[in-house]
Amino acid sequence: MSNQLEYILYIFGLFLTVGGVYVYGHWMAKRHWGGIPWLAAPRLTVVFATVSLLFLGAGMIYIHYAEKQEHREYEEATKQIAGMIAGDLAAMGHERLDERAEHLPAYHTVMAVLERWQHYGRVLSVYTLKKNEHGELYFVAAPATDYNRNGRIDGETEQAVPPGTVYRRHFPEIEEAFHGRFAMEQHPITDEWGRSISAFMPIRQSDGTVDAVVGIDFDAKTYEQHLQRGRKKALWTMMAMFLASAVAYLLALHQQMERKALAVYKKTLASNEHRLRRLAEMTMEGLIVYAGGKIIEVNEAACRLLGYTESELVHLPVDDLVVQGSMTEARSDGERKRFEIELRRKDGTVFPAEVLQRRYDYEWQNVMVAAVRDLTEQKQNERRLQYFASHDELTGLPNKEAMYKQIEQCLAGAKRNGQEAAVMFLEVSGIKTINDFYGYAVGDEVLLQLARLWREQKGIMVGRWSGNEFIAVLPDSANEKAEEAAKRLIEAADEPIVVNGLELYVTVNIGISVYPKDGEDAKTLIRKADIARYEARKKAASDFLFFTEPMAIRLNEKMAMERDLRRALEHEEFELYYQPQIRLHDRQVIGMEALIRWRHPEKGMVSPSLFIPVAEQTGMIIPINEWVIRTACRQTKQLLDRFPHLSVSVNLSPYEFESRRFVDKLAGLLADTGLPPHHLDLEITERMTMDTERALDILSKLKGLGVTISMDDFGTGYSSLSYLTDLPIDRLKIDRSFVQHIQGKKDVILPAIIRLGHNIGVKVLAEGVETETEAAYLQGKRCDEAQGYYFSPPLPYDELVRFLNEQRVRRQAQELR
């Protein structure tokens, strides 16, 4: 089989058609049936696939057959032409020509005949061949040939071949012609004369023997075009037949799918009808179908909802079920209407219901379908939600929003009647401790019993504000009535509250503001009562206070200081002062304590005793303390090259100490500043070690970093001495109060603390040393270190460097003596 373009086109066209049929079949199946063609018509699809394979093979065979037929037709026409040429040559006496034929008259006649045949359209060249006595083929007559068809003889190969020239090529068809049979090549060839296909015809003598062979070279292009026309004709014939079969398959497939889709539709319709009926019976909502004012169909839920049987409801007028005048305004949603209504059951009870109504065509008539839902539980829930929207869930007292509205109403009445009114802000202290020790359930029960006691107080409306905070309002109340009411509330709270056999105690702090003296709106009066409550909470016992303007001033000052603290940290208004720490036996500086100072741009230096408490209350102490540690580490690192034995002590805030992230944060600060950990000393207080187990865990992690730990103000706290040996501390710092009374009663305590520190293996440092007498006394008692104004006051960094240089020069001078 020839490798021709028509074969490729036929295969490609057949597969393209199959692919198109497959895609269209899938689209048609998805649209009409919902499945795939194979499931819709498996046999038909198999038949089409088989036919496609048959067409693939049959088409290739048929194209090849058409090509062979064209070749045979071409060969037959060629044989006729060759026979005519051979007959003409025999009649002209070609048998008399040999290797010297050009000298014979017949040669020129033969050449003229051959040249004339060369002008025939399909013929490229005509020549005659004979065999010599050696059996070699040689040309007899071979006229000049215009192979390139340009109208002139312009090439050496196009010249006439002299008689006797040996024919060097070998074709089996030539031998076949010498044996007396016509022969033609099966395929064109390309040689030095061009591309052609050759045919050979014997030239017979008068006695019938073969004397010579005439060779004819035909144009291969004409030959191939002839074959191509045959192949194309066969290709389009087979493609037309295959397209017809594909169309027939698609038509049959469409019909099969329509039948399948119809069957599926009928099955689905029946299934849906059955399912809808089943759902209608299972739904909790009642379904009522009525027309002309009478019920024609109901489901079981409607029967249960209304208390009737199905036979009793059918044909019953719809109006017999509706309470007249109960229907609310309908909400329309297109063809649907939704409204609320009251319905009457068979036993006469009435219940609220929601109805969704829509008009349908049902069994060839226009009907109304109503879905009925019982709203009894929903209405109860709405009332319950309305209650909880205005009442505290735990205590049942009015909540924050309700009390705010109550206060506004009370103030409106007082303004209208020209009366006074009091607003109280109450805080219950001790609830957090109860929650921590006994659990939140016990704490909630305490608040519940306390709310019950306060609710019983006549003339006082109490509500819960949030958590452990309450609000009370007293209409028509001056200072005397408000004071008497506050005392009653405190007395009720001072009684022990018994929960699960436990007697629990709380304290109550009350702030009071009075209308119209302290304000004329609820927001202002509540805020000022809260300010008075803030002042009252400073007392340990239950108490109440009326609002005064100085309270607001103090609170504003605290808030202003909080704002200034945040600004101070951002604007770098803080400074570090350092108080040197002295080793007593040689008076050498071995360390320093970092102390924060605040240089306010307007107030000047602000004492730490003023801003540190505010920083601790607001949480600002954590970023401030982080700044202190970072700055102290960085500046100490700068001094280590000249003073390698120097260390810095930093006071640690309880808030920072209890932070879970502090250890990781400290490790990061040491890494950032490059200060070796053993040059940093952290000072803690005894109060921070009251929870000994937690303190042990935190201190062990800090010691793991390599820093040292000092216990500051030792002797003034409440730590248990039994746990002192367990704490991983390196130094005790004796409070200055013991140093200042070395000649008094506390004289016996100071040596005891020093011995205690040495016995547990830690150093002892005395704070607040202000005289040589105190320093000598401490040195005599074998105290290790000291700090105080006698040695040096706290110094800025530059002055500290100067102080350290002076100390080093003085010590060097002493060594030279």
C-alpha positions in Angstrom: 0.0 0.0 0.0 1.4 3.4 -1.1 2.1 5.9 1.6 0.0 8.6 0.1 -1.8 11.7 1.5 -5.2 10.3 0.7 -4.8 7.4 3.1 -3.8 9.8 5.9 -6.7 12.1 5.1 -9.1 9.2 5.1 -7.9 7.9 8.6 -7.9 11.4 10.0 -11.4 12.2 8.6 -12.8 8.9 9.9 -11.4 9.5 13.5 -12.5 13.1 13.4 -16.0 12.0 12.4 -16.1 9.3 15.2 -14.9 12.0 17.7 -17.6 14.4 16.6 -20.2 11.7 16.9 -19.0 10.8 20.4 -19.1 14.5 21.6 -22.5 15.1 20.0 -23.8 11.9 21.5 -22.6 12.9 25.0 -24.2 16.3 24.6 -27.4 14.8 23.4 -27.4 12.2 26.2 -26.8 14.9 28.8 -29.6 17.1 27.4 -32.2 14.4 26.8 -31.4 11.6 29.2 -28.8 12.5 31.8 -26.5 9.5 31.3 -23.9 8.5 28.7 -24.6 7.0 25.2 -23.3 3.6 26.2 -25.9 3.2 28.9 -28.7 4.6 26.7 -28.0 2.3 23.7 -25.2 -0.2 24.4 -25.9 -2.5 21.4 -26.3 0.4 19.0 -23.0 1.9 20.2 -21.2 -1.4 19.8 -22.6 -1.7 16.2 -21.5 1.8 15.4 -18.0 1.1 16.8 -17.8 -2.1 14.8 -19.0 -0.4 11.6 -16.3 2.3 12.2 -13.6 -0.3 12.4 -14.9 -2.0 9.3 -15.0 1.3 7.4 -11.4 2.0 8.5 -10.1 -1.3 7.0 -12.5 -1.4 4.0 -11.7 2.2 3.1 -8.0 1.6 3.0 -8.5 -1.5 0.8 -10.9 0.3 -1.5 -8.6 3.3 -2.0 -5.8 0.9 -2.8 -8.0 -1.0 -5.2 -9.0 2.3 -7.0 -5.3 3.1 -7.3 -4.6 -0.3 -8.9 -7.5 0.1 -11.3 -6.2 3.5 -12.4 -2.8 1.9 -12.9 -4.3 -0.8 -15.1 -6.2 1.7 -17.2 -3.1 3.8 -17.6 -1.1 0.6 -18.5 -3.7 -0.4 -21.1 -3.6 3.0 -22.8 0.2 2.9 -22.8 0.2 -0.6 -24.4 -2.0 0.7 -27.2 0.4 3.7 -27.8 3.5 1.4 -27.7 1.8 -1.1 -30.1 1.1 1.7 -32.6 4.7 2.9 -32.4 6.1 -0.6 -32.7 3.9 -1.3 -35.8 5.0 2.0 -37.5 8.7 1.1 -36.9 8.3 -2.4 -38.2 6.6 -1.1 -41.4 9.5 1.3 -41.9 12.1 -1.4 -42.0 13.5 -0.9 -38.5 14.9 -4.4 -38.7 17.6 -3.2 -41.2 19.0 -0.7 -38.7 22.0 -1.6 -36.5 25.0 0.2 -34.8 25.8 2.0 -38.0 22.2 3.0 -38.7 22.9 6.7 -39.0 24.3 6.1 -42.5 21.1 4.4 -43.7 18.2 6.3 -45.2 15.7 4.4 -43.1 17.3 5.8 -39.9 16.2 9.3 -40.6 12.7 8.2 -41.3 12.6 6.3 -38.0 14.0 9.3 -36.2 11.3 11.5 -37.7 8.5 9.1 -36.5 10.0 8.9 -33.0 10.3 12.7 -32.8 6.7 13.0 -33.8 5.5 10.6 -31.0 7.6 12.6 -28.5 5.2 15.5 -29.0 2.4 13.4 -27.6 1.3 14.9 -24.3 2.2 12.2 -21.8 5.4 11.0 -23.6 8.7 12.3 -22.5 11.0 10.3 -24.9 10.9 7.3 -27.4 13.9 5.2 -28.4 14.7 1.8 -29.8 17.1 -0.9 -28.4 18.8 -3.9 -29.9 21.3 -6.5 -28.7 24.7 -6.9 -30.2 26.7 -10.1 -30.7 27.9 -9.8 -27.1 24.4 -9.6 -25.7 24.7 -6.0 -24.8 21.9 -3.5 -25.3 22.6 -0.5 -27.5 20.6 2.4 -28.8 19.4 2.2 -32.4 17.3 5.3 -32.7 17.1 7.8 -29.8 16.1 11.4 -30.9 16.9 14.5 -28.9 14.4 14.9 -26.0 13.2 18.1 -24.3 13.0 16.5 -20.8 12.4 19.8 -18.9 9.7 20.8 -21.3 11.1 24.4 -21.9 10.8 24.3 -25.7 14.4 23.7 -26.6 17.2 21.2 -26.4 19.5 22.8 -23.9 21.2 20.0 -22.0 23.8 17.4 -22.8 21.4 14.7 -21.7 18.8 16.0 -24.1 20.9 15.4 -27.2 20.2 12.6 -29.7 22.0 9.4 -28.8 24.2 8.0 -31.6 23.3 4.5 -32.8 25.5 1.8 -31.2 25.7 3.6 -27.8 25.6 0.9 -25.1 22.4 1.1 -22.9 23.9 0.8 -19.4 20.7 0.4 -17.4 19.0 -2.9 -16.6 15.2 -3.3 -16.4 13.5 -6.7 -16.1 10.7 -5.2 -18.3 13.2 -4.9 -21.2 14.0 -8.6 -21.1 10.3 -9.3 -20.9 9.8 -7.2 -24.1 12.6 -9.1 -25.9 10.7 -12.2 -25.1 7.7 -10.8 -27.0 5.5 -9.3 -24.3 4.6 -5.8 -23.5 6.0 -4.6 -20.1 5.6 -1.5 -17.9 7.2 -0.4 -14.7 5.0 -0.5 -11.5 6.3 2.8 -10.0 7.9 5.9 -11.4 11.7 6.3 -11.1 14.1 9.2 -11.0 17.3 9.2 -13.1 19.6 11.6 -15.0 16.8 12.2 -17.6 14.2 13.2 -14.9 11.3 11.5 -13.1 9.4 9.1 -15.4 7.6 5.7 -15.7 8.8 3.5 -18.6 7.0 1.0 -20.9 8.7 -1.4 -23.4 7.1 -3.1 -26.6 8.8 -5.6 -28.8 9.3 -4.8 -32.5 8.8 -7.9 -34.6 10.3 -8.9 -38.0 8.2 -10.1 -40.8 8.6 -13.7 -39.6 7.2 -12.7 -36.2 10.5 -12.8 -34.2 11.5 -10.0 -32.0 14.2 -7.9 -33.5 14.2 -4.8 -31.3 12.4 -3.1 -28.4 10.9 0.3 -28.4 11.1 2.1 -25.0 8.7 4.9 -24.1 9.3 7.2 -21.0 6.0 8.7 -19.8 5.8 11.9 -17.6 5.5 10.6 -14.0 3.6 13.7 -12.8 0.8 12.9 -15.3 0.8 9.3 -14.2 0.6 10.2 -10.5 -2.2 12.7 -11.0 -4.1 10.0 -12.8 -3.7 7.7 -9.8 -4.5 10.5 -7.3 -7.8 11.2 -9.0 -8.8 7.6 -8.5 -7.8 7.6 -4.8 -9.7 10.8 -4.1 -12.8 9.5 -5.8 -12.6 6.3 -3.6 -11.8 8.4 -0.4 -14.9 10.7 -0.8 -17.1 7.7 -1.7 -16.1 5.9 1.5 -16.4 9.1 3.6 -19.9 9.8 2.3 -20.9 6.2 3.1 -19.4 6.5 6.7 -21.1 9.9 7.3 -24.4 8.3 6.3 -23.9 5.5 8.8 -22.9 8.1 11.5 -26.1 10.1 10.9 -28.1 6.9 11.0 -26.4 6.1 14.4 -27.2 9.5 15.8 -30.8 9.3 14.7 -31.2 5.9 16.2 -29.4 7.0 19.4 -31.6 10.1 19.7 -34.7 7.9 19.4 -33.4 5.5 22.0 -32.5 8.3 24.4 -36.0 9.8 24.0 -37.5 6.5 25.0 -35.1 6.1 27.9 -35.7 9.7 29.1 -39.4 9.2 28.9 -39.2 6.1 31.0 -37.0 7.7 33.5 -39.3 10.8 33.6 -42.3 8.6 34.3 -40.4 6.7 37.0 -39.1 9.9 38.6 -42.6 11.5 38.4 -44.1 8.6 40.2 -41.3 8.5 42.8 -41.6 12.3 43.4 -45.3 12.0 43.8 -44.9 9.2 46.3 -42.1 11.1 48.1 -44.0 14.3 48.3 -47.0 12.5 49.7 -44.8 10.8 52.3 -43.1 14.1 53.2 -46.5 15.8 53.5 -47.4 13.1 56.0 -44.1 13.3 57.9 -43.8 17.1 58.1 -44.6 18.8 61.4 -46.4 21.6 59.6 -50.1 21.2 58.8 -51.0 21.3 55.1 -54.5 22.4 54.2 -55.8 22.5 50.6 -59.1 24.4 50.2 -61.2 25.9 47.4 -64.4 27.8 47.5 -63.9 28.3 51.3 -64.0 24.6 52.0 -61.3 22.1 52.8 -60.7 19.5 50.2 -57.5 17.8 51.5 -55.3 17.8 54.6 -52.2 15.9 55.9 -51.8 14.1 59.2 -50.0 17.0 60.8 -52.9 19.3 60.2 -55.2 16.8 61.9 -53.0 16.5 64.9 -52.6 20.3 65.1 -56.3 21.0 65.0 -57.6 17.9 66.9 -59.8 16.7 64.0 -59.8 13.5 62.0 -59.2 13.8 58.3 -62.9 12.9 57.5 -64.0 15.7 59.9 -61.8 18.3 58.3 -62.6 17.5 54.7 -65.5 19.7 53.5 -65.3 21.8 56.7 -65.5 25.6 56.1 -62.1 27.2 56.6 -63.7 30.1 58.6 -64.8 27.6 61.3 -61.1 27.2 62.2 -60.1 31.0 62.3 -60.6 33.3 65.2 -62.2 36.3 63.7 -60.1 39.5 63.6 -56.9 37.7 64.6 -55.1 37.8 61.3 -52.1 40.2 61.2 -51.0 42.1 58.2 -49.9 39.7 55.4 -46.4 39.8 54.0 -46.4 39.0 50.3 -43.5 37.3 48.6 -44.5 37.1 45.0 -47.3 34.6 44.8 -46.9 33.6 48.4 -48.5 35.3 51.4 -47.3 34.9 55.0 -49.3 36.0 58.0 -49.9 35.2 61.6 -53.3 34.1 62.9 -55.1 32.5 65.8 -56.8 29.1 65.1 -59.3 27.2 67.1 -59.0 23.5 67.8 -61.9 21.1 68.0 -61.9 21.3 71.8 -62.2 25.1 71.6 -58.6 26.0 72.6 -57.0 28.8 70.7 -53.3 28.9 69.6 -51.2 31.3 67.6 -50.1 30.0 64.1 -48.1 31.1 61.2 -49.6 30.5 57.8 -47.8 30.4 54.4 -50.4 30.6 51.6 -50.1 30.1 47.9 -52.4 29.5 45.0 -51.9 26.3 42.8 -53.6 24.4 40.0 -54.5 21.1 41.6 -56.4 18.4 39.8 -57.8 20.7 37.1 -59.0 23.4 39.6 -57.6 26.5 41.2 -57.0 25.9 44.9 -55.3 27.6 47.8 -52.6 25.6 49.7 -51.9 26.7 53.3 -48.9 25.5 55.4 -49.8 26.0 59.1 -47.1 26.1 61.9 -47.9 26.3 65.6 -46.2 29.4 67.1 -47.0 28.6 70.8 -43.5 27.6 71.7 -42.0 30.4 69.6 -44.1 33.0 71.3 -43.1 31.6 74.7 -39.4 31.8 73.6 -39.9 35.4 72.4 -41.3 36.4 75.8 -38.4 34.5 77.5 -35.9 36.3 75.2 -37.5 39.7 76.0 -37.1 38.9 79.6 -33.4 38.0 79.3 -32.9 41.0 77.1 -33.7 43.2 80.1 -32.7 41.0 83.0 -29.5 39.4 84.2 -29.5 35.7 83.5 -27.8 34.7 86.8 -29.4 37.0 89.4 -32.7 37.9 87.7 -32.0 41.5 88.4 -32.5 44.2 85.7 -29.4 44.2 83.5 -27.2 47.1 82.3 -29.5 48.2 79.5 -32.6 48.0 81.6 -31.0 49.9 84.5 -29.9 52.6 82.2 -33.4 53.1 80.9 -34.8 52.9 84.5 -32.4 55.7 85.6 -33.4 57.8 82.7 -37.1 57.3 83.6 -36.4 58.1 87.3 -34.5 61.3 86.3 -37.3 62.4 84.0 -39.8 61.9 86.9 -37.6 63.8 89.3 -37.2 66.6 86.9 -40.9 66.8 86.3 -41.7 66.8 90.0 -38.8 68.9 91.1 -37.3 66.1 93.3 -33.8 64.7 93.9 -32.7 61.2 93.0 -29.6 59.1 93.9 -27.6 56.7 91.8 -25.4 54.1 93.5 -22.5 52.1 92.0 -21.8 49.0 94.0 -18.7 46.7 93.8 -18.6 43.4 95.5 -15.0 42.5 96.6 -13.9 39.0 97.4 -15.7 37.2 94.6 -12.4 36.5 92.7 -10.9 34.9 95.8 -14.0 32.7 96.3 -13.9 31.7 92.5 -10.2 30.8 92.8 -10.6 28.7 96.0 -14.1 27.2 95.6 -15.0 27.5 92.0 -17.2 29.7 89.9 -20.3 27.8 90.8 -19.9 28.9 94.5 -19.1 32.4 93.5 -22.2 32.6 91.3 -24.3 31.3 94.3 -22.9 34.1 96.5 -23.9 36.7 94.0 -27.3 35.1 93.6 -28.0 35.2 97.4 -26.7 38.7 97.6 -29.0 39.8 94.8 -31.9 38.2 96.6 -31.1 40.1 99.8 -30.8 43.4 97.9 -34.0 42.8 96.0 -35.9 42.6 99.3 -34.8 46.2 100.3 -37.8 48.4 99.9 -37.5 51.6 97.9 -34.3 50.6 96.2 -34.2 49.3 92.6 -31.0 47.2 92.2 -29.6 45.9 88.9 -26.5 44.0 87.8 -24.1 46.2 85.8 -21.4 43.6 85.0 -19.5 40.9 86.8 -19.2 41.9 90.5 -20.6 45.4 89.9 -24.2 46.5 90.5 -26.3 49.7 90.1 -29.0 51.0 92.3 -31.4 53.9 91.9 -33.4 55.7 94.6 -36.2 58.0 93.3 -37.1 61.0 95.5 -33.9 60.6 97.5 -31.7 63.2 99.1 -28.3 62.6 100.8 -30.0 61.3 104.0 -32.1 58.7 102.3 -29.2 57.7 100.1 -27.0 57.2 103.1 -29.6 55.2 104.9 -30.1 53.0 101.8 -26.3 52.5 101.4 -26.1 51.3 105.0 -28.9 48.9 104.5 -27.2 47.4 101.4 -23.9 47.1 103.2 -25.5 45.5 106.3 -27.2 42.9 104.1 -23.9 42.1 102.5 -21.9 42.0 105.7 -23.8 38.9 107.0 -22.1 35.6 106.2 -23.4 33.9 103.1 -23.7 30.1 103.5 -23.1 28.0 100.4 -22.6 24.2 100.7 -22.1 24.5 104.4 -19.4 27.2 103.9 -19.6 30.6 105.6 -18.4 33.1 103.0 -17.8 36.8 103.4 -17.6 39.7 100.9 -17.2 43.4 101.2 -19.2 46.1 99.4 -17.9 49.5 98.2 -20.6 52.0 97.2 -20.2 55.3 95.3 -23.2 57.7 95.3 -24.1 60.5 93.0 -27.1 62.8 93.5 -29.4 64.4 90.9 -29.3 67.3 90.0 -26.2 68.4 92.1 -23.8 65.9 90.5 -25.4 65.7 87.0 -28.6 65.8 85.1 -28.3 62.7 82.8 -27.8 59.0 83.5 -24.4 58.7 81.9 -22.9 61.5 84.0 -24.4 60.3 87.3 -23.3 56.7 86.7 -19.8 57.9 85.9 -19.5 60.0 89.0 -20.9 57.3 91.2 -18.3 55.0 89.7 -15.6 57.6 90.6 -16.8 57.6 94.2 -16.8 53.8 94.3 -13.2 53.9 93.1 -12.3 56.0 96.1 -14.4 53.8 98.5 -12.6 50.6 97.4 -9.3 51.9 98.9 -10.7 51.0 102.3 -10.4 47.5 103.5 -14.0 47.3 105.0 -17.3 47.9 103.4 -18.0 51.6 103.0 -19.8 54.2 100.9 -18.8 57.6 99.7 -20.7 60.5 98.0 -19.1 61.9 94.9 -17.0 65.1 95.4 -15.1 67.0 92.7 -11.6 66.2 94.2 -12.3 62.6 93.5 -12.7 63.3 89.8 -9.6 65.5 89.9 -7.5 62.7 91.4 -8.8 60.2 88.9 -8.2 62.5 86.0 -4.6 63.0 87.3 -4.2 59.2 87.4 -5.5 58.9 83.8 -3.3 61.8 82.7 -0.3 60.1 84.2 -1.2 57.0 82.4 -1.3 58.9 79.1 2.0 60.6 80.0 3.6 57.3 80.7 2.8 56.0 77.3 4.1 59.1 75.7 7.2 59.0 77.9 8.1 55.5 76.6 7.6 56.6 73.0 9.5 59.9 73.4 12.4 58.4 75.4 11.8 60.5 78.5 13.0 57.8 80.9 16.6 57.8 82.2 18.6 55.2 84.2 20.5 56.3 87.2 23.0 53.8 88.8 23.9 53.5 92.5 27.2 51.8 93.0 27.4 48.6 95.1 30.6 48.3 97.3 32.4 45.3 98.5 33.0 46.2 102.2 36.3 44.5 103.0 38.3 46.4 100.3 35.7 49.1 99.4 35.9 48.1 95.7 32.9 48.8 93.3 31.6 45.4 92.3 28.2 46.3 90.9 25.5 48.9 90.6 21.7 49.0 90.9 19.8 50.5 87.9 17.1 52.9 89.1 14.6 54.5 86.6 14.0 58.2 86.5 11.3 60.2 84.6 12.3 63.6 83.2 8.8 65.0 82.4 9.0 67.8 79.8 6.7 70.1 81.9 6.9 68.7 85.5 10.6 68.0 85.6 11.8 64.9 87.5 8.8 62.7 88.6 9.4 60.4 91.6 9.2 56.7 90.9 6.9 56.4 93.9 4.3 58.4 92.0 4.4 56.8 88.6 5.4 53.1 89.4 2.1 52.3 91.1 0.1 53.8 88.2 2.3 51.8 85.8 1.6 48.6 87.7 -2.2 49.2 87.8 -2.4 49.9 84.0 0.1 47.2 82.9 2.6 49.8 81.6 5.1 48.4 84.0 5.9 45.5 81.6 7.1 47.6 78.6 8.8 50.0 81.1 10.6 47.2 82.8 11.7 45.8 79.5 13.2 49.1 78.5 15.0 49.3 81.9 16.5 45.8 81.4 17.5 46.4 77.8 19.1 49.8 78.6 20.9 48.5 81.7 22.3 45.6 79.8 23.4 47.7 76.9 25.2 50.4 79.0 26.8 47.7 81.3 28.2 45.9 78.2 29.8 49.2 77.2 31.6 49.3 80.6 32.9 45.7 80.7 36.0 46.4 78.6 37.3 48.8 81.4 35.6 47.3 84.4 35.3 43.5 83.7 34.0 42.6 87.2 31.1 45.0 87.1 27.5 43.7 87.2 24.1 45.5 87.2 21.1 44.9 89.3 17.6 45.5 88.0 14.4 45.5 90.1 11.9 42.9 88.7 8.2 43.8 88.8 5.8 41.1 90.1 3.8 41.5 86.9 6.9 40.8 84.8 7.9 37.9 87.2 4.6 36.2 86.7 4.6 36.6 83.0 5.0 33.3 81.2 6.9 34.9 78.4 9.5 36.7 80.6 12.2 34.0 80.5 12.2 33.9 76.7 12.0 37.7 76.5 15.0 38.0 78.8 17.0 35.5 76.8 16.3 37.6 73.7 17.4 40.8 75.5 20.7 39.3 76.6 21.3 38.1 73.1 20.5 41.4 71.5 22.7 43.5 73.9 25.5 40.9 74.1 25.8 41.2 77.9 27.1 37.9 79.5 24.2 36.6 81.7 26.3 36.4 84.9 26.7 40.2 84.8 23.0 40.7 85.2 21.4 40.5 88.7 17.6 40.4 89.0 16.1 41.7 92.3 12.9 40.1 93.5 10.8 40.7 96.6 9.7 38.3 99.3 6.1 38.9 98.2 6.9 37.4 94.8 8.0 34.1 96.5 4.9 33.6 98.6 3.7 30.9 96.1 6.9 29.0 96.7 6.3 26.2 94.1 5.6 28.6 91.3 8.5 30.8 92.3 10.9 27.8 92.3 9.8 27.0 88.8 10.4 30.6 87.5 13.7 31.1 89.4 15.0 27.8 88.1 14.4 28.9 84.5 16.0 32.2 85.1 19.1 30.6 86.7 19.2 28.4 83.7 19.9 31.5 81.6 23.0 32.2 83.8 21.8 35.4 85.6 22.0 35.9 89.4 19.1 36.4 91.7 18.9 38.8 94.7 16.1 39.0 97.3 15.4 42.7 97.8 14.1 44.3 101.1 14.7 41.1 103.0 13.1 41.0 106.4 10.1 43.1 105.5 8.0 40.5 103.8 6.2 37.3 104.7 8.2 34.6 103.1 8.6 31.3 105.0 12.2 30.8 106.2 11.7 27.1 105.8 11.6 27.5 102.0 14.5 30.0 101.9 17.1 27.3 101.3 15.1 25.9 98.5 15.0 29.1 96.5 18.0 29.5 94.0 19.0 33.0 95.1 22.6 34.4 95.2 22.2 37.4 97.5 20.0 38.9 100.3 19.5 42.6 100.3 18.8 43.9 103.8 16.2 46.6 103.9 17.5 50.1 104.9 15.2 50.2 107.9 17.4 47.7 109.7 20.6 49.7 108.8 19.2 52.9 110.2 18.5 51.3 113.6 21.8 49.6 114.3 21.9 51.2 117.7 18.3 50.3 118.6 16.2 47.2 119.1 16.7 46.0 115.6 20.4 45.8 116.3 20.0 42.1 117.0 18.1 41.4 113.8 20.8 42.7 111.4 23.5 40.4 112.5 21.0 37.5 112.5 20.1 38.2 108.9 23.8 38.4 107.9 24.5 35.0 109.6 21.4 33.5 108.0 22.6 34.5 104.6 26.1 33.1 105.2 24.6 29.9 106.6 22.6 29.3 103.5 25.5 30.1 101.3 24.5 33.5 99.8 26.1 36.9 100.0 24.5 39.7 102.0 24.2 43.4 100.8 22.9 46.2 103.1 21.0 49.1 101.6 20.7 52.7 102.7 24.3 53.1 104.2 24.7 56.8 104.9 27.5 57.1 107.4 31.0 55.7 108.1 29.7 54.4 111.4 27.1 52.3 109.6 29.7 51.1 107.0 32.2 50.1 109.7 29.5 48.4 111.8 28.4 46.3 108.8 32.0 45.4 107.9 32.5 44.3 111.5 29.5 42.1 111.3 31.0 40.5 108.1 28.4 41.9 105.8 29.6 41.3 102.3 28.4 44.4 100.3 26.6 47.7 100.8 25.2 50.6 98.9 23.9 54.0 99.9 24.5 57.7 99.9 27.7 57.3 102.0 29.4 55.7 99.0 27.5 57.4 96.2 24.0 58.6 95.4 22.3 57.3 92.2 24.2 58.7 89.3 23.4 59.3 85.6 25.4 57.1 83.2 28.1 59.7 82.4 28.6 60.6 86.1 28.8 56.8 86.9 31.6 56.4 84.4 33.4 59.3 85.9 32.9 57.8 89.4 34.2 54.4 88.3 37.3 56.0 86.8 38.0 57.9 90.0 37.6 54.8 92.1 40.1 53.0 89.8 42.6 55.8 90.0 42.3 55.9 93.8 42.7 52.2 94.1 45.8 52.2 91.9 47.3 55.0 93.9 46.8 53.0 97.1 48.5 49.9 95.6 51.6 52.0 94.8 52.1 53.2 98.4 
